[in-house]
Amino acid sequence: MPATWHDPRVPPPEDCVLRPLLERRTAETPDKVFIRFADGSAWTYRQTLDNASRTAAGLHALGVRQGEHVLSWLPNGPDAIRVWFGLNLLGAVYVPINLAYKGRLLAHVVENSDASLIVAHADLVARLADIDRAKLNRAVVLGGAAPSVPGIDAHPASALASATTDLPPLERPIAPWDTQTIIYTSGTTGPSKGVLSSYLQLYSMGTASFHFLGADDRYMVNLPLFHVGGTAPVYTMLIKGGSLAIVDAFDTASFWRVIRETETTTVVLLGVMATFLVKQAPGPQDRGHGLRTVIMVPLCEDAAAFSRRFGCDVYTVFNMTEVSAPLTSDRNPTALGSCGRPRDGVEVRIVDENDCEVAPGETGELIVRTDRPWAMNHGYYKNPEATVRAWRNGWFHTGDAFRRDANGDYFFVDRMKDAIRRRGENISSFEVETEVCAHPAVKEAAAVAVASEFAEDEVLVAVSLADGASLDPAALIQFLIPRMAHFMVPRYVRIVPELPKTPTQKVQKHLLRSDGITRDTFDREQAGIRIKREKIGT
């Protein structure tokens, strides 16, 4: 589709819209490897287009049409890629689900998405039986047989293995501002929100975050494809004509071996990943590995040591699902803890509660706007109230507290909201509290972040009990495990007579955070209760 607009800020569709972009890359370099997978298999650009096209044909035969929302509940791997790309080839909207979701959180995403079709791994399908499925009535099951779920018409994997690679005609050309994905990000005062993201947003995010990469780079995706941390690099390397290595997850012990085997040149190290690698004993694996660049988020005190020891250039960035990397750094930044500086085409301010700029060096909320249209989210799906709050006064409000130093570097200070971040996952305190309060012995609950020995946060929940009730904290943990994602289950439980409150009965979470881990706080890890991520498809 030739561009029908004259705005130089908006690239033509063949540069940013998946269907014409993938077709262009296939025409230019059909035999170049685009993706290497964890099982050792690889797809060229031609094979990627063919596999995605067959999937698209199968989805179309199931009734999927342009603009329709379809849920994808799959682990990192070939199926996740072909379903995502297949949906976008049809102009449909890719709506991935966190593999850890279950119970009320899963039900909310299913209902909010308005999807009638889900493509799910067999190991996950049984979780649908326990929830209100709203409009969802069909499933394509990949990765094996799954138990039947009443009210769900299940289709086998062969439904997405069409013999044809011919793509059906579109109702209209896919535009850069059309919705490409809805990715759910943690709520704070309410349920998780579905972020509406256009093709142009993901294009802007990728080209800004990874401005230093080229067609000769291979990016190792070690974050899940249901997070923007997984989707953005995949799309970036497609835009740049580079390649990918997609693995299941980050693993300290095998990291350098996998870097060598996959010939990876660049990777993002999120949270404590860089620290874990630096703390490994020095050895021959430290050099000769081919890794050239690393994006380290946050830029920790180990950054310089990492660069020297492993011979990599380090960059950093500030990003979130709703924006497009408004803060980026040059090579090997020296301002410890910095998130970088505003990139070209972005305006940022640090403001008070009235959106007035604070004095230099003072802390306020970071707000953002871009010169390019559609370069950030265009709202929260079916949540106009949250959209208006976030976009008030024509700026997107990140909800994060920042300060700026005299050199123009921006520093993340804290969250201005009751979100918790653990092991790279954003956790809604509201959703934790909802499940804790479902226990019959609990009257009230407040979930807060406390410091972890590995950086980021651990979850502490303070509970007051119903009249006459008693509660064993270990029993509460066992109650929560089947009800919530593994990363949300609190590590610490503190039983208190009453939650601290203001005169207007608002819970004073800052007091609970300042108290931290008290002598009477239960620690499930010390009690031997360790909860790990469930591996899907293994």
ChimeraX attribute file (.defattr): number of C-alpha atoms within 10 A of each C-alpha:
attribute: neighborCount
match mode: 1-to-1
recipient: residues
	/A:1	11
	/A:2	8
	/A:3	13
	/A:4	8
	/A:5	9
	/A:6	9
	/A:7	11
	/A:8	8
	/A:9	11
	/A:10	19
	/A:11	16
	/A:12	20
	/A:13	21
	/A:14	19
	/A:15	20
	/A:16	26
	/A:17	27
	/A:18	26
	/A:19	23
	/A:20	18
	/A:21	18
	/A:22	24
	/A:23	16
	/A:24	16
	/A:25	22
	/A:26	21
	/A:27	12
	/A:28	13
	/A:29	14
	/A:30	17
	/A:31	13
	/A:32	17
	/A:33	18
	/A:34	25
	/A:35	28
	/A:36	23
	/A:37	19
	/A:38	17
	/A:39	10
	/A:40	9
	/A:41	9
	/A:42	18
	/A:43	20
	/A:44	18
	/A:45	26
	/A:46	21
	/A:47	18
	/A:48	22
	/A:49	23
	/A:50	20
	/A:51	24
	/A:52	28
	/A:53	29
	/A:54	23
	/A:55	29
	/A:56	33
	/A:57	26
	/A:58	22
	/A:59	25
	/A:60	19
	/A:61	14
	/A:62	15
	/A:63	10
	/A:64	21
	/A:65	20
	/A:66	18
	/A:67	18
	/A:68	18
	/A:69	24
	/A:70	28
	/A:71	25
	/A:72	26
	/A:73	27
	/A:74	29
	/A:75	23
	/A:76	22
	/A:77	19
	/A:78	21
	/A:79	22
	/A:80	21
	/A:81	21
	/A:82	21
	/A:83	27
	/A:84	25
	/A:85	25
	/A:86	30
	/A:87	33
	/A:88	24
	/A:89	27
	/A:90	26
	/A:91	28
	/A:92	26
	/A:93	28
	/A:94	24
	/A:95	26
	/A:96	25
	/A:97	23
	/A:98	20
	/A:99	23
	/A:100	18
	/A:101	20
	/A:102	21
	/A:103	18
	/A:104	18
	/A:105	20
	/A:106	25
	/A:107	19
	/A:108	18
	/A:109	25
	/A:110	25
	/A:111	15
	/A:112	18
	/A:113	22
	/A:114	18
	/A:115	21
	/A:116	20
	/A:117	25
	/A:118	24
	/A:119	25
	/A:120	25
	/A:121	25
	/A:122	20
	/A:123	20
	/A:124	19
	/A:125	23
	/A:126	12
	/A:127	14
	/A:128	19
	/A:129	15
	/A:130	13
	/A:131	15
	/A:132	15
	/A:133	20
	/A:134	15
	/A:135	14
	/A:136	21
	/A:137	16
	/A:138	17
	/A:139	21
	/A:140	23
	/A:141	25
	/A:142	23
	/A:143	16
	/A:144	11
	/A:145	13
	/A:146	17
	/A:147	12
	/A:148	13
	/A:149	16
	/A:150	10
	/A:151	11
	/A:152	19
	/A:153	13
	/A:154	20
	/A:155	15
	/A:156	16
	/A:157	17
	/A:158	12
	/A:159	17
	/A:160	28
	/A:161	18
	/A:162	17
	/A:163	11
	/A:164	14
	/A:165	17
	/A:166	12
	/A:167	18
	/A:168	14
	/A:169	8
	/A:170	12
	/A:171	11
	/A:172	9
	/A:173	15
	/A:174	24
	/A:175	19
	/A:176	25
	/A:177	19
	/A:178	21
	/A:179	26
	/A:180	28
	/A:181	25
	/A:182	26
	/A:183	26
	/A:184	25
	/A:185	22
	/A:186	20
	/A:187	20
	/A:188	18
	/A:189	13
	/A:190	13
	/A:191	19
	/A:192	22
	/A:193	23
	/A:194	24
	/A:195	25
	/A:196	23
	/A:197	26
	/A:198	25
	/A:199	24
	/A:200	28
	/A:201	28
	/A:202	31
	/A:203	24
	/A:204	23
	/A:205	27
	/A:206	23
	/A:207	20
	/A:208	20
	/A:209	25
	/A:210	21
	/A:211	14
	/A:212	12
	/A:213	18
	/A:214	15
	/A:215	12
	/A:216	11
	/A:217	21
	/A:218	26
	/A:219	27
	/A:220	28
	/A:221	26
	/A:222	21
	/A:223	22
	/A:224	22
	/A:225	28
	/A:226	23
	/A:227	19
	/A:228	21
	/A:229	19
	/A:230	18
	/A:231	20
	/A:232	23
	/A:233	27
	/A:234	25
	/A:235	21
	/A:236	27
	/A:237	24
	/A:238	23
	/A:239	22
	/A:240	19
	/A:241	23
	/A:242	21
	/A:243	28
	/A:244	29
	/A:245	27
	/A:246	26
	/A:247	21
	/A:248	17
	/A:249	14
	/A:250	16
	/A:251	14
	/A:252	15
	/A:253	11
	/A:254	9
	/A:255	14
	/A:256	20
	/A:257	12
	/A:258	17
	/A:259	20
	/A:260	15
	/A:261	12
	/A:262	22
	/A:263	19
	/A:264	24
	/A:265	23
	/A:266	25
	/A:267	21
	/A:268	23
	/A:269	20
	/A:270	19
	/A:271	21
	/A:272	17
	/A:273	18
	/A:274	23
	/A:275	20
	/A:276	14
	/A:277	20
	/A:278	17
	/A:279	11
	/A:280	11
	/A:281	7
	/A:282	11
	/A:283	7
	/A:284	7
	/A:285	12
	/A:286	16
	/A:287	13
	/A:288	11
	/A:289	19
	/A:290	18
	/A:291	23
	/A:292	16
	/A:293	23
	/A:294	23
	/A:295	24
	/A:296	22
	/A:297	22
	/A:298	23
	/A:299	26
	/A:300	19
	/A:301	14
	/A:302	16
	/A:303	27
	/A:304	17
	/A:305	12
	/A:306	21
	/A:307	16
	/A:308	10
	/A:309	13
	/A:310	19
	/A:311	17
	/A:312	19
	/A:313	20
	/A:314	22
	/A:315	25
	/A:316	29
	/A:317	25
	/A:318	22
	/A:319	19
	/A:320	16
	/A:321	23
	/A:322	26
	/A:323	25
	/A:324	28
	/A:325	23
	/A:326	28
	/A:327	24
	/A:328	25
	/A:329	22
	/A:330	15
	/A:331	14
	/A:332	18
	/A:333	18
	/A:334	13
	/A:335	16
	/A:336	15
	/A:337	19
	/A:338	25
	/A:339	26
	/A:340	23
	/A:341	21
	/A:342	21
	/A:343	17
	/A:344	12
	/A:345	13
	/A:346	16
	/A:347	15
	/A:348	18
	/A:349	21
	/A:350	25
	/A:351	21
	/A:352	16
	/A:353	9
	/A:354	6
	/A:355	17
	/A:356	12
	/A:357	16
	/A:358	16
	/A:359	13
	/A:360	12
	/A:361	15
	/A:362	15
	/A:363	21
	/A:364	25
	/A:365	26
	/A:366	24
	/A:367	23
	/A:368	22
	/A:369	21
	/A:370	19
	/A:371	11
	/A:372	16
	/A:373	14
	/A:374	22
	/A:375	28
	/A:376	27
	/A:377	22
	/A:378	20
	/A:379	21
	/A:380	23
	/A:381	18
	/A:382	14
	/A:383	13
	/A:384	11
	/A:385	10
	/A:386	15
	/A:387	18
	/A:388	14
	/A:389	11
	/A:390	19
	/A:391	18
	/A:392	11
	/A:393	10
	/A:394	11
	/A:395	17
	/A:396	23
	/A:397	23
	/A:398	19
	/A:399	17
	/A:400	17
	/A:401	21
	/A:402	23
	/A:403	23
	/A:404	20
	/A:405	13
	/A:406	8
	/A:407	8
	/A:408	13
	/A:409	19
	/A:410	24
	/A:411	22
	/A:412	19
	/A:413	14
	/A:414	13
	/A:415	15
	/A:416	14
	/A:417	15
	/A:418	18
	/A:419	20
	/A:420	24
	/A:421	20
	/A:422	19
	/A:423	15
	/A:424	17
	/A:425	16
	/A:426	17
	/A:427	27
	/A:428	25
	/A:429	27
	/A:430	21
	/A:431	22
	/A:432	25
	/A:433	18
	/A:434	19
	/A:435	18
	/A:436	28
	/A:437	18
	/A:438	14
	/A:439	16
	/A:440	11
	/A:441	19
	/A:442	19
	/A:443	16
	/A:444	19
	/A:445	24
	/A:446	23
	/A:447	28
	/A:448	25
	/A:449	25
	/A:450	22
	/A:451	14
	/A:452	11
	/A:453	8
	/A:454	14
	/A:455	15
	/A:456	18
	/A:457	20
	/A:458	22
	/A:459	24
	/A:460	28
	/A:461	24
	/A:462	24
	/A:463	25
	/A:464	21
	/A:465	20
	/A:466	15
	/A:467	9
	/A:468	6
	/A:469	11
	/A:470	12
	/A:471	16
	/A:472	11
	/A:473	18
	/A:474	16
	/A:475	10
	/A:476	17
	/A:477	18
	/A:478	12
	/A:479	16
	/A:480	20
	/A:481	15
	/A:482	12
	/A:483	20
	/A:484	21
	/A:485	22
	/A:486	19
	/A:487	22
	/A:488	24
	/A:489	26
	/A:490	23
	/A:491	21
	/A:492	25
	/A:493	23
	/A:494	21
	/A:495	20
	/A:496	15
	/A:497	10
	/A:498	14
	/A:499	19
	/A:500	16
	/A:501	12
	/A:502	8
	/A:503	7
	/A:504	6
	/A:505	9
	/A:506	10
	/A:507	17
	/A:508	13
	/A:509	18
	/A:510	13
	/A:511	12
	/A:512	22
	/A:513	15
	/A:514	9
	/A:515	10
	/A:516	17
	/A:517	17
	/A:518	10
	/A:519	7
	/A:520	10
	/A:521	18
	/A:522	20
	/A:523	18
	/A:524	18
	/A:525	11
	/A:526	10
	/A:527	9
	/A:528	9
	/A:529	13
	/A:530	10
	/A:531	14
	/A:532	8
	/A:533	10
	/A:534	12
	/A:535	11
	/A:536	16
	/A:537	13
	/A:538	6
